[in-house]
Amino acid sequence: MFVLLATLWGGSFVAIEIGLHYFPPLTFAGLRYAVAGAVLLGYAAVATDRWRPREREEYLVIAVVGAFVVAGYHGLLYLGELRVSGAVASVVVSLSPVLTAGFAAVVLDERLTVPKAVGFALGIVGVAVVAGLNPTSAASTSLLGVGLVVAGIACFALGGVLTRPLSNDLPIATMEGWAMLGGSGLLFVVGTARGESLAAIRPTPTALASFAYLTLFSGVVAYLLYFHLLDELGPTRLNLVGYLEPVVATLTSWAVLGELVGPSTLVGFAAIFAGFAVLNRHVVRSLVVSARESLAGDGESLTHNGESASDETPIGGGTAWSESAGPADD
C-alpha cells in the first residue's frame, strides 16, 4: 500500500506536466481540487462522525490548510511545472520536511540544533544543485521554475507548522474536503485575475485522462490510502513516501515522455535526502533495524524505543500536516 501510494502521487507530477498543455495552470489545479474536495466530503459524511466544522479553531485549521497547502502550494507548483519537468519538480518537493524544521524553529521558537541546521543547509544545497544555480543562469527559465516550486513547498511546510498549535477533533477527511473546496476557490480567483478562463481548456482525450488521474487516483484514492497508512505506520514513517515519489516520477517521465533527469538532479536529490536523514536520524535508524529483523525472519511487530509505529508523532510534534506526505502529493 505504501508503494502504491508513492506510485499514485509520484505519477501525478507527470500527469500535471501533460495536463498543462491543455489547461490554464491555476484553473487546472482549482478544478481538480473542487471535484476531489466534493468527493472527500461525501466520503466524510458516510464514513466519519462529523462532516462539517463547529469550533472556531476547526474553521481556522481549514482556512490555513486551504490557503497554504492547497492553494499556495499547488498554485505555485503548477506554475512552476510550466518551466521545469515533473521529475525535477518532484525532487524539489522532497525538500518539504527540511523546510518544515526550519519554519518550526522560526515560527514556533523550537530550538535550532546543530543537526537541524546541517540538515537544512544540505537541503538548500540540494535545491541549488537541481536548479543549476550559478550567476550566468540567474534569469533562466529552469531556475524560475524551480524557484516557483520551492515557494510552493514553502507554503506547504509553513501551513503544516501553523496548524500545530491549533487543536481540534475534526476528522481529517472532513478537514481535507473543506480545505480543498476553499483552496480551489482561491485558485479560481487568482486564476481569473491572471486572465485564465474555462474557455481556454482543450478537452482532448489526453487532457481528460490527465484530469481524471489527478482527481480520482492521485486525489481521492491516494488520500484514502493515506488515511489508512497514517494509522498503520504513523506520520513520521509515512513521511518517507515523499522520497519514493521522485523515483516514480523520474521513471514515469522516462516511460511516458521519454525524458531523463540529468546527473545534477540526482546529486541534488541525494543532498536533500541527506538533509532529511540528518533531521530524522531515529527514523532512518529504525528502518535499518526493521530491515535487519525482517531479513532475520523476525515476524514480530517492529517498534522504536518501546513505542509502536502507530504511536509516532510528526517531526517536532503536531499533526500529520507537518509532514511531507499527505496533500503535498504533487
Salt bridges, closest charged atoms under 4 A:
GLU58 OE2 - ARG50 NH2 2.76
GLU110 OE1 - LYS116 NZ 3.54
GLU110 OE2 - ARG164 NH1 3.02
GLU196 OE2 - ARG194 NH1 2.46
GLU232 OE2 - HIS228 NE2 3.98
GLU312 OE2 - ARG237 NH1 2.37
ASP329 OD2 - ARG32 NH2 2.79
ASP329 OD1 - HIS74 NE2 3.49
ASP330 OD2 - ARG32 NH1 2.59
ASP330 OD1 - HIS74 NE2 3.04
